């Protein structure tokens, strides 16, 4: 940007704002060159490509909105507003799809089968040593000193 402001050279506020605007424009141009690299886009996954496309659309709409503001046009009465609303809906839809795939719990069938198989209570267990029926409740009480204190297996 030309640093010769001629008649505005005494207005430091305008000069400062114009230099800021010029720097921001150059930064945006460098960023757009960086992110518009086709090799970058080709290396993305489908989910990342969706995010990338949404981000690029939002960035370009924002730049056009700023351009309209810089030209003195009211962007709220321009067709860019409808485009921004459409983009917001698309972003919400993409977020909804992403959430559905990540937040929704998935059942691990093998783990559920193991959990159910190992947590089921078997009312009677046949002892291999003497072929007598012993309930699982009785199995934990083998350290009782008096056998008459063991729970009865007849009332099972």
C-alpha positions in Angstrom: 0.0 0.0 0.0 1.2 3.4 -0.9 2.3 5.2 2.3 1.8 8.7 0.7 -1.5 9.9 2.2 -1.1 13.5 0.9 -3.9 15.6 2.4 -4.7 12.9 5.0 -1.1 12.7 6.2 -2.0 14.7 9.4 -4.9 12.3 10.4 -3.0 9.6 12.3 -6.2 7.6 13.0 -7.0 7.2 9.3 -3.4 6.3 8.5 -3.3 3.7 11.3 -6.6 2.1 10.2 -5.5 2.0 6.5 -2.2 0.3 7.4 -4.1 -2.2 9.6 -6.5 -2.9 6.7 -3.7 -3.3 4.3 -1.9 -5.7 6.6 -5.1 -7.7 7.3 -5.7 -8.0 3.5 -2.2 -9.3 2.9 -2.5 -11.8 5.8 -5.8 -13.0 4.3 -4.3 -13.4 0.9 -1.4 -15.4 2.3 -3.8 -17.6 4.3 -6.0 -18.2 1.2 -2.9 -19.2 -0.8 -1.9 -21.6 1.9 -5.3 -23.3 2.4 -6.2 -23.5 -1.3 -3.4 -25.9 -2.0 -4.9 -28.9 -3.9 -2.4 -31.3 -2.4 -3.7 -30.5 1.1 -7.3 -31.1 0.0 -6.5 -34.5 -1.6 -4.8 -35.7 1.6 -8.0 -35.1 3.7 -10.5 -37.7 4.8 -14.1 -37.3 3.7 -15.1 -35.9 7.1 -12.2 -33.5 7.0 -13.2 -32.5 3.4 -16.6 -31.6 4.6 -15.2 -29.4 7.4 -12.7 -27.9 4.9 -15.5 -27.0 2.4 -17.7 -25.5 5.1 -14.7 -23.5 6.4 -13.8 -22.2 2.9 -17.4 -21.3 2.1 -17.8 -19.5 5.4 -14.4 -17.7 4.9 -15.3 -16.6 1.4 -18.8 -15.4 2.4 -17.2 -13.5 5.3 -14.7 -11.9 2.9 -17.5 -10.9 0.6 -19.5 -9.5 3.5 -16.5 -7.4 4.5 -16.0 -6.2 0.9 -19.6 -5.0 0.8 -19.1 -3.2 4.1 -15.9 -1.6 2.8 -17.8 -0.5 -0.4 -20.6 1.1 1.8 -23.3 -1.5 0.8 -25.5 -2.8 3.5 -24.9 -6.6 3.4 -28.1 -7.3 5.4 -30.1 -6.3 2.4 -27.9 -8.2 0.0 -28.3 -11.8 -1.3 -25.2 -12.8 0.7 -27.4 -12.9 3.8 -29.5 -15.7 2.3 -26.3 -17.5 1.3 -25.0 -17.2 4.9 -28.3 -18.6 6.2 -28.0 -21.5 3.8 -24.5 -22.1 4.9 -25.5 -22.1 8.6 -28.1 -24.7 7.9 -25.5 -26.9 6.0 -23.1 -26.5 8.9 -25.8 -27.5 11.4 -26.6 -30.5 9.3 -23.0 -31.5 9.0 -22.6 -31.2 12.8 -25.7 -33.3 13.3 -24.3 -36.1 11.1 -21.0 -35.9 12.9 -22.6 -36.1 16.3 -24.8 -39.0 15.3 -21.7 -41.0 14.3 -19.7 -40.1 17.4 -22.1 -39.5 20.3 -24.6 -42.3 19.6 -23.5 -45.3 21.7 -22.7 -48.5 19.8 -23.2 -51.9 21.3 -20.2 -54.2 21.3 -22.0 -57.5 20.8 -19.1 -59.7 21.8 -18.6 -57.8 25.1 -22.3 -57.8 25.8 -22.5 -61.6 25.3 -19.5 -62.1 27.7 -21.1 -59.7 30.2 -24.4 -61.5 30.1 -22.8 -65.0 30.1 -20.6 -64.2 33.1 -23.2 -62.4 35.1 -26.0 -64.9 34.8 -26.7 -66.7 38.1 -26.9 -70.5 37.9 -29.2 -71.8 40.6 -27.5 -75.1 41.0 -23.9 -76.2 40.4 -23.0 -79.9 40.4 -19.9 -80.5 42.3 -17.5 -82.7 40.4 -15.9 -84.3 43.5 -18.9 -86.0 45.0 -21.7 -85.5 42.4 -23.9 -83.6 44.9 -25.7 -80.5 44.0 -24.3 -77.4 45.7 -25.8 -73.9 45.2 -23.5 -71.0 44.3 -24.5 -69.3 47.5 -23.0 -72.2 49.4 -19.7 -72.1 47.5 -18.6 -69.0 49.2 -19.1 -70.3 52.7 -16.5 -73.2 52.8 -14.5 -71.5 55.5 -17.3 -72.0 58.1 -16.1 -74.1 61.1 -19.4 -75.8 61.8 -21.1 -77.5 58.9 -24.5 -77.2 60.6 -24.2 -73.4 60.1 -24.1 -73.8 56.3 -27.3 -72.8 54.5 -29.6 -75.6 53.6 -29.7 -76.7 49.9 -33.2 -78.1 50.3 -35.0 -74.8 50.3 -33.5 -73.6 47.0 
